[in-house]
């Protein structure tokens, strides 16, 4: 991942991700697409997305430190942990 986003970029990410805070299955695809494009976007994702194994796996595979933003349950998941290394 490149450097941290500027305040304007971070604000844009928040606005882009805010519409799926109350995720439906289709909205989970938006979260997945966002973290595949920029794994750091997990930081701005809804709590539900941070508990979604597929979303978190995609994020940590692209940027291991994204594990910090995963749910506590997924932080303890063996496969997720290995993917982050």
C-alpha positions as CSV (number, residue, x, y, z in Angstrom):
1,X,0.0,0.0,0.0
2,X,1.2,3.5,-0.6
3,X,1.4,6.2,2.0
4,X,-1.4,7.2,4.3
5,X,-4.3,9.0,2.6
6,X,-4.5,12.7,2.8
7,X,-7.4,14.2,4.9
8,X,-9.3,14.8,1.7
9,X,-8.7,11.2,0.4
10,X,-9.7,9.8,3.8
11,X,-12.9,11.9,3.8
12,X,-13.7,10.6,0.4
13,X,-13.2,7.0,1.5
14,X,-15.5,7.5,4.4
15,X,-18.2,8.9,2.2
16,X,-17.7,6.1,-0.3
17,X,-18.0,3.5,2.4
18,X,-20.6,5.1,4.6
19,X,-23.5,3.9,2.4
20,X,-23.0,0.3,3.5
21,X,-22.8,0.8,7.2
22,X,-25.9,-1.2,7.6
23,X,-24.7,-3.9,5.2
24,X,-26.8,-6.2,3.1
25,X,-25.3,-9.1,1.2
26,X,-25.0,-6.9,-1.9
27,X,-23.3,-4.1,0.1
28,X,-20.7,-6.6,1.4
29,X,-19.6,-6.8,-2.2
30,X,-18.9,-3.1,-2.1
31,X,-16.7,-3.5,1.0
32,X,-14.9,-6.4,-0.7
33,X,-14.3,-4.4,-3.8
34,X,-13.1,-1.4,-1.8
35,X,-10.5,-3.4,0.2
36,X,-9.3,-5.2,-2.9
37,X,-8.7,-1.8,-4.5
38,X,-7.2,-0.3,-1.3
39,X,-6.6,-2.7,1.6
40,X,-6.3,0.2,3.9
41,X,-10.0,1.0,3.3
42,X,-10.8,-1.6,6.0
43,X,-10.1,1.1,8.5
44,X,-13.2,3.0,7.2
45,X,-15.4,0.0,6.8
46,X,-18.5,-0.8,8.9
47,X,-18.1,-3.0,12.0
48,X,-20.1,-5.6,10.1
49,X,-17.5,-5.6,7.3
50,X,-14.7,-5.8,9.8
51,X,-16.4,-9.1,11.0
52,X,-16.8,-10.4,7.4
53,X,-14.1,-13.0,6.9
54,X,-13.9,-12.6,3.2
55,X,-13.5,-8.8,3.4
56,X,-10.9,-9.0,6.1
57,X,-9.0,-11.8,4.2
58,X,-8.9,-9.7,1.1
59,X,-7.6,-6.7,3.0
60,X,-4.9,-8.5,5.0
61,X,-3.7,-10.3,1.9
62,X,-3.0,-6.9,0.3
63,X,-1.7,-5.2,3.4
64,X,-1.0,-7.3,6.5
65,X,-1.3,-4.3,8.9
66,X,-5.0,-4.1,7.9
67,X,-5.4,-6.9,10.5
68,X,-5.4,-4.1,13.1
69,X,-8.8,-3.0,11.8
70,X,-10.4,-6.4,11.8
71,X,-12.8,-7.6,14.5
72,X,-11.3,-9.2,17.5
73,X,-12.7,-12.5,16.5
74,X,-11.0,-12.4,13.1
75,X,-7.8,-11.1,14.6
76,X,-7.7,-14.5,16.4
77,X,-8.5,-16.5,13.2
78,X,-5.6,-18.7,12.2
79,X,-6.0,-18.4,8.5
80,X,-6.5,-14.6,8.7
81,X,-3.4,-14.3,10.8
82,X,-1.3,-16.3,8.3
83,X,-2.7,-14.3,5.4
84,X,-1.5,-11.1,7.2
85,X,2.1,-12.3,7.3
